[in-house]
């Protein structure tokens, strides 16, 4: 999504974690402002903000976000649309296909 230089620019502006990005806002003016400061397309900024919302949900974090993204779930609104059993299988299949031994926690 963004390169290392852009990530350093985010940090230079005080964005050190997903919460910082969410506090800044998720509106067109905030996106335009970040676009001007960082020279990152507004659509990419919107995607980063949506990802930040999903990452900060307890139990997801960056590790499970990466899996969810590979399974096609990259926003909070997309999550409840998924059948939990199918999503669980999909995430574990992705892990196995990547040679990972990490087992996705089951939702009860």
MDTraj code that builds the backbone (N, CA, C; nanometers):
import mdtraj as md
import numpy as np

residues = "UNK UNK UNK UNK UNK UNK UNK UNK UNK UNK UNK UNK UNK UNK UNK UNK UNK UNK UNK UNK UNK UNK UNK UNK UNK UNK UNK UNK UNK UNK UNK UNK UNK UNK UNK UNK UNK UNK UNK UNK UNK UNK UNK UNK UNK UNK UNK UNK UNK UNK UNK UNK UNK UNK UNK UNK UNK UNK UNK UNK UNK UNK UNK UNK UNK UNK UNK UNK UNK UNK UNK UNK UNK UNK UNK UNK UNK UNK UNK UNK UNK UNK UNK UNK UNK UNK UNK UNK UNK UNK UNK UNK UNK UNK UNK UNK UNK UNK UNK UNK UNK UNK UNK UNK UNK UNK UNK UNK".split()
xyz = np.array([
    [0.0799, -0.1192, 0.0000],
    [0.0000, 0.0000, 0.0000],
    [0.0848, 0.1265, 0.0000],
    [0.1789, 0.1346, 0.0959],
    [0.2695, 0.2486, 0.0994],
    [0.4122, 0.1975, 0.1143],
    [0.5070, 0.2785, 0.0712],
    [0.6459, 0.2356, 0.0798],
    [0.7080, 0.2811, 0.2124],
    [0.8334, 0.2387, 0.2357],
    [0.9002, 0.2700, 0.3626],
    [0.9166, 0.4202, 0.3841],
    [0.9468, 0.4910, 0.2775],
    [0.9645, 0.6367, 0.2884],
    [0.8343, 0.7040, 0.3319],
    [0.7230, 0.6596, 0.2752],
    [0.5935, 0.7156, 0.3128],
    [0.5590, 0.6797, 0.4573],
    [0.5956, 0.5595, 0.4986],
    [0.5733, 0.5185, 0.6371],
    [0.6508, 0.6087, 0.7325],
    [0.7745, 0.6398, 0.6971],
    [0.8543, 0.7315, 0.7793],
    [0.7911, 0.8702, 0.7839],
    [0.7326, 0.9128, 0.6717],
    [0.6629, 1.0421, 0.6694],
    [0.5442, 1.0408, 0.7653],
    [0.4697, 0.9300, 0.7691],
    [0.3590, 0.9172, 0.8634],
    [0.4103, 0.9333, 1.0061],
    [0.5185, 0.8629, 1.0374],
    [0.5758, 0.8696, 1.1720],
    [0.6244, 1.0104, 1.2050],
    [0.6834, 1.0769, 1.1074],
    [0.7313, 1.2134, 1.1275],
    [0.6161, 1.3072, 1.1623],
    [0.4987, 1.2806, 1.1074],
    [0.3807, 1.3631, 1.1351],
    [0.3086, 1.3215, 1.2636],
    [0.3603, 1.2166, 1.3316],
    [0.3014, 1.1756, 1.4587],
    [0.2085, 1.0567, 1.4518],
    [0.1955, 0.9949, 1.3352],
    [0.1113, 0.8764, 1.3223],
    [0.1971, 0.7532, 1.3511],
    [0.1826, 0.6980, 1.4717],
    [0.2677, 0.5848, 1.5087],
    [0.1911, 0.4548, 1.5245],
    [0.0585, 0.4623, 1.5222],
    [-0.0218, 0.3405, 1.5347],
    [-0.1586, 0.3639, 1.4698],
    [-0.2376, 0.2576, 1.4527],
    [-0.3682, 0.2729, 1.3865],
    [-0.4595, 0.3743, 1.4538],
    [-0.4543, 0.3838, 1.5877],
    [-0.5410, 0.4790, 1.6575],
    [-0.5145, 0.6230, 1.6148],
    [-0.3865, 0.6566, 1.5938],
    [-0.3518, 0.7924, 1.5509],
    [-0.4211, 0.8271, 1.4196],
    [-0.4248, 0.7316, 1.3298],
    [-0.4870, 0.7548, 1.1997],
    [-0.6383, 0.7717, 1.2153],
    [-0.6977, 0.6924, 1.3032],
    [-0.8423, 0.7014, 1.3243],
    [-0.8817, 0.8320, 1.3928],
    [-0.7976, 0.8780, 1.4850],
    [-0.8253, 1.0043, 1.5546],
    [-0.8228, 1.1204, 1.4551],
    [-0.7317, 1.1137, 1.3576],
    [-0.7196, 1.2201, 1.2585],
    [-0.8495, 1.2369, 1.1818],
    [-0.9150, 1.1254, 1.1537],
    [-1.0454, 1.1350, 1.0887],
    [-1.0561, 1.0537, 0.9623],
    [-1.1791, 1.0330, 0.9245],
    [-1.2078, 0.9562, 0.8034],
    [-1.3041, 1.0341, 0.7152],
    [-1.2679, 1.1574, 0.6874],
    [-1.3529, 1.2375, 0.5989],
    [-1.2691, 1.2896, 0.4831],
    [-1.3362, 1.3422, 0.3858],
    [-1.2686, 1.3893, 0.2643],
    [-1.1639, 1.4960, 0.2946],
    [-1.1929, 1.5860, 0.3862],
    [-1.0973, 1.6923, 0.4178],
    [-0.9703, 1.6349, 0.4812],
    [-0.9865, 1.5382, 0.5703],
    [-0.8695, 1.4746, 0.6334],
    [-0.7883, 1.4000, 0.5284],
    [-0.8582, 1.3289, 0.4395],
    [-0.7887, 1.2560, 0.3328],
    [-0.7109, 1.3513, 0.2430],
    [-0.7731, 1.4642, 0.2068],
    [-0.7056, 1.5631, 0.1219],
    [-0.5841, 1.6218, 0.1925],
    [-0.6005, 1.6483, 0.3210],
    [-0.4915, 1.7054, 0.3995],
    [-0.3720, 1.6086, 0.4042],
    [-0.3990, 1.4817, 0.4316],
    [-0.2914, 1.3820, 0.4321],
    [-0.2315, 1.3653, 0.2930],
    [-0.3156, 1.3707, 0.1929],
    [-0.2686, 1.3603, 0.0548],
    [-0.1693, 1.4709, 0.0245],
    [-0.1988, 1.5930, 0.0673],
    [-0.1092, 1.7058, 0.0416],
    [0.0202, 1.6940, 0.1232],
    [0.0100, 1.6472, 0.2486],
    [0.1286, 1.6371, 0.3335],
    [0.2207, 1.5216, 0.2930],
    [0.1608, 1.4136, 0.2446],
    [0.2381, 1.2910, 0.2216],
    [0.2507, 1.2508, 0.0750],
    [0.1752, 1.3173, -0.0115],
    [0.1738, 1.2826, -0.1531],
    [0.1360, 1.1351, -0.1747],
    [0.0329, 1.0943, -0.1025],
    [-0.0239, 0.9602, -0.1166],
    [-0.1660, 0.9798, -0.1673],
    [-0.2085, 0.9026, -0.2662],
    [-0.3446, 0.9200, -0.3194],
    [-0.4509, 0.9079, -0.2095],
    [-0.5565, 0.9889, -0.2216],
    [-0.6640, 0.9870, -0.1224],
    [-0.7242, 0.8487, -0.1065],
    [-0.7378, 0.7751, -0.2152],
    [-0.7967, 0.6409, -0.2072],
    [-0.7096, 0.5492, -0.1206],
    [-0.5786, 0.5650, -0.1271],
    [-0.4874, 0.4854, -0.0446],
    [-0.5015, 0.5257, 0.1017],
    [-0.5156, 0.6541, 0.1263],
    [-0.5339, 0.7023, 0.2633],
    [-0.6641, 0.6468, 0.3211],
    [-0.7702, 0.6480, 0.2419],
    [-0.8981, 0.5920, 0.2866],
    [-0.8824, 0.4445, 0.3197],
    [-0.8129, 0.3698, 0.2352],
    [-0.7902, 0.2266, 0.2623],
    [-0.7107, 0.2058, 0.3911],
    [-0.6102, 0.2902, 0.4135],
    [-0.5309, 0.2793, 0.5365],
    [-0.6168, 0.3058, 0.6599],
    [-0.7040, 0.4041, 0.6514],
    [-0.7909, 0.4364, 0.7645],
    [-0.8884, 0.3223, 0.7909],
    [-0.9445, 0.2646, 0.6850],
    [-1.0354, 0.1508, 0.7014],
    [-0.9614, 0.0304, 0.7603],
    [-0.8380, 0.0084, 0.7151],
    [-0.7566, -0.1010, 0.7692],
    [-0.7275, -0.0771, 0.9166],
    [-0.6987, 0.0476, 0.9528],
    [-0.6690, 0.0815, 1.0923],
    [-0.7873, 0.0475, 1.1824],
    [-0.9076, 0.0721, 1.1344],
    [-1.0267, 0.0391, 1.2122],
    [-1.0379, -0.1096, 1.2389],
    [-1.0071, -0.1897, 1.1402],
    [-1.0149, -0.3356, 1.1548],
    [-0.9020, -0.3879, 1.2431],
    [-0.7833, -0.3329, 1.2278],
    [-0.6667, -0.3776, 1.3050],
    [-0.6870, -0.3557, 1.4541],
    [-0.7524, -0.2486, 1.4905],
    [-0.7634, -0.2178, 1.6330],
    [-0.8728, -0.2954, 1.7044],
    [-0.9516, -0.3735, 1.6331],
    [-1.0509, -0.4593, 1.6981],
    [-0.9771, -0.5657, 1.7781],
    [-1.0176, -0.5825, 1.9023],
    [-0.9517, -0.6791, 1.9902],
    [-0.9498, -0.8181, 1.9249],
    [-0.8310, -0.8772, 1.9210],
    [-0.8154, -1.0104, 1.8657],
    [-0.7758, -1.0123, 1.7185],
    [-0.7815, -0.8982, 1.6520],
    [-0.7423, -0.8965, 1.5102],
    [-0.5968, -0.8557, 1.4989],
    [-0.5635, -0.7331, 1.5292],
    [-0.4246, -0.6902, 1.5187],
    [-0.3717, -0.7041, 1.3766],
    [-0.2431, -0.6827, 1.3602],
    [-0.1854, -0.6843, 1.2253],
    [-0.1751, -0.8255, 1.1689],
    [-0.1471, -0.9241, 1.2529],
    [-0.1322, -1.0614, 1.2036],
    [-0.2626, -1.1122, 1.1421],
    [-0.3707, -1.1008, 1.2179],
    [-0.4981, -1.1493, 1.1662],
    [-0.5541, -1.0585, 1.0576],
    [-0.5187, -0.9295, 1.0596],
    [-0.5611, -0.8409, 0.9517],
    [-0.5028, -0.8883, 0.8183],
    [-0.3756, -0.9260, 0.8187],
    [-0.3129, -0.9755, 0.6956],
    [-0.3874, -1.0965, 0.6415],
    [-0.4254, -1.1862, 0.7303],
    [-0.5021, -1.3039, 0.6876],
    [-0.6394, -1.2635, 0.6347],
    [-0.7068, -1.1767, 0.7075],
    [-0.8392, -1.1322, 0.6644],
    [-0.8322, -1.0661, 0.5273],
    [-0.7310, -0.9840, 0.5071],
    [-0.7153, -0.9155, 0.3783],
    [-0.6979, -1.0172, 0.2655],
    [-0.6172, -1.1197, 0.2897],
    [-0.5982, -1.2243, 0.1882],
    [-0.7282, -1.2995, 0.1603],
    [-0.8162, -1.3042, 0.2610],
    [-0.9455, -1.3704, 0.2454],
    [-1.0516, -1.2774, 0.1872],
    [-1.0123, -1.1518, 0.1604],
    [-1.1045, -1.0575, 0.0986],
    [-1.1822, -0.9711, 0.1954],
    [-1.1434, -0.9737, 0.3228],
    [-1.2112, -0.8925, 0.4244],
    [-1.1143, -0.7832, 0.4678],
    [-1.1349, -0.6594, 0.4214],
    [-1.0407, -0.5539, 0.4590],
    [-1.1068, -0.4308, 0.5189],
    [-1.2326, -0.4437, 0.5592],
    [-1.2994, -0.3340, 0.6294],
    [-1.3898, -0.3919, 0.7375],
    [-1.4248, -0.3083, 0.8339],
    [-1.5160, -0.3522, 0.9394],
    [-1.6519, -0.3928, 0.8816],
    [-1.7119, -0.3146, 0.7898],
    [-1.8419, -0.3558, 0.7365],
    [-1.8395, -0.4905, 0.6627],
    [-1.7244, -0.5284, 0.6084],
    [-1.7161, -0.6560, 0.5361],
    [-1.7145, -0.7758, 0.6316],
    [-1.6707, -0.7540, 0.7531],
    [-1.6553, -0.8639, 0.8484],
    [-1.7869, -0.9340, 0.8832],
    [-1.8915, -0.8618, 0.9215],
    [-2.0157, -0.9324, 0.9576],
    [-2.0873, -0.9980, 0.8396],
    [-2.0486, -0.9648, 0.7191],
    [-2.1096, -1.0275, 0.6011],
    [-2.0594, -1.1699, 0.5801],
    [-1.9494, -1.2033, 0.6451],
    [-1.8878, -1.3351, 0.6278],
    [-1.9516, -1.4381, 0.7201],
    [-1.9700, -1.5582, 0.6676],
    [-2.0101, -1.6698, 0.7513],
    [-1.8878, -1.7095, 0.8342],
    [-1.9011, -1.7112, 0.9673],
    [-1.7862, -1.7343, 1.0538],
    [-1.7168, -1.8679, 1.0287],
    [-1.7937, -1.9737, 1.0071],
    [-1.7316, -2.1041, 0.9825],
    [-1.6531, -2.1059, 0.8519],
    [-1.7113, -2.0472, 0.7475],
    [-1.6405, -2.0408, 0.6188],
    [-1.5156, -1.9544, 0.6299],
    [-1.5270, -1.8414, 0.6995],
    [-1.4132, -1.7522, 0.7165],
    [-1.3021, -1.8215, 0.7950],
    [-1.3380, -1.8927, 0.8998],
    [-1.2407, -1.9675, 0.9806],
    [-1.1652, -2.0677, 0.8931],
    [-1.2396, -2.1427, 0.8121],
    [-1.1750, -2.2402, 0.7214],
    [-1.0847, -2.1702, 0.6204],
    [-1.1354, -2.0608, 0.5633],
    [-1.0585, -1.9856, 0.4645],
    [-0.9257, -1.9349, 0.5225],
    [-0.9332, -1.8781, 0.6425],
    [-0.8127, -1.8238, 0.7058],
    [-0.7110, -1.9332, 0.7367],
    [-0.7585, -2.0462, 0.7853],
    [-0.6664, -2.1571, 0.8127],
    [-0.6104, -2.2158, 0.6834],
    [-0.6905, -2.2202, 0.5774],
    [-0.6404, -2.2660, 0.4472],
    [-0.5302, -2.1741, 0.3957],
    [-0.5503, -2.0445, 0.4113],
    [-0.4486, -1.9480, 0.3682],
    [-0.3197, -1.9714, 0.4458],
    [-0.3323, -1.9903, 0.5752],
    [-0.2141, -2.0177, 0.6574],
    [-0.1417, -2.1431, 0.6100],
    [-0.2169, -2.2493, 0.5895],
    [-0.1548, -2.3757, 0.5449],
    [-0.0870, -2.3596, 0.4094],
    [-0.1527, -2.2889, 0.3185],
    [-0.0942, -2.2724, 0.1846],
    [0.0328, -2.1879, 0.1883],
    [0.0471, -2.1060, 0.2933],
    [0.1683, -2.0254, 0.3094],
    [0.2699, -2.0926, 0.4003],
    [0.2417, -2.2173, 0.4408],
    [0.3338, -2.2906, 0.5265],
    [0.3377, -2.2412, 0.6698],
    [0.2333, -2.1715, 0.7115],
    [0.2269, -2.1191, 0.8484],
    [0.1632, -2.2214, 0.9411],
    [0.2136, -2.2294, 1.0617],
    [0.1554, -2.3202, 1.1596],
    [0.0612, -2.2488, 1.2549],
    [0.0525, -2.1168, 1.2444],
    [-0.0358, -2.0387, 1.3310],
    [-0.1794, -2.0784, 1.3024],
    [-0.2530, -2.1173, 1.4059],
    [-0.3926, -2.1528, 1.3905],
    [-0.4791, -2.0343, 1.4325],
    [-0.5707, -1.9999, 1.3484],
    [-0.6595, -1.8861, 1.3721],
    [-0.7493, -1.9184, 1.4908],
    [-0.7635, -1.8242, 1.5855],
    [-0.8517, -1.8483, 1.6994],
    [-0.9973, -1.8624, 1.6538],
    [-1.0670, -1.9544, 1.7138],
    [-1.2078, -1.9758, 1.6792],
    [-1.2951, -1.8795, 1.7585],
    [-1.3927, -1.8230, 1.6914],
    [-1.4885, -1.7344, 1.7576],
    [-1.5985, -1.8198, 1.8186],
    [-1.6330, -1.7907, 1.9433],
    [-1.7387, -1.8701, 2.0074],
    [-1.8617, -1.7888, 2.0328],
])
top = md.Topology()
chain = top.add_chain()
for i, resn in enumerate(residues, 1):
    res = top.add_residue(resn, chain, resSeq=i)
    for name in ("N", "CA", "C"):
        top.add_atom(name, md.element.get_by_symbol(name[0]), res)
traj = md.Trajectory(xyz[None], top)
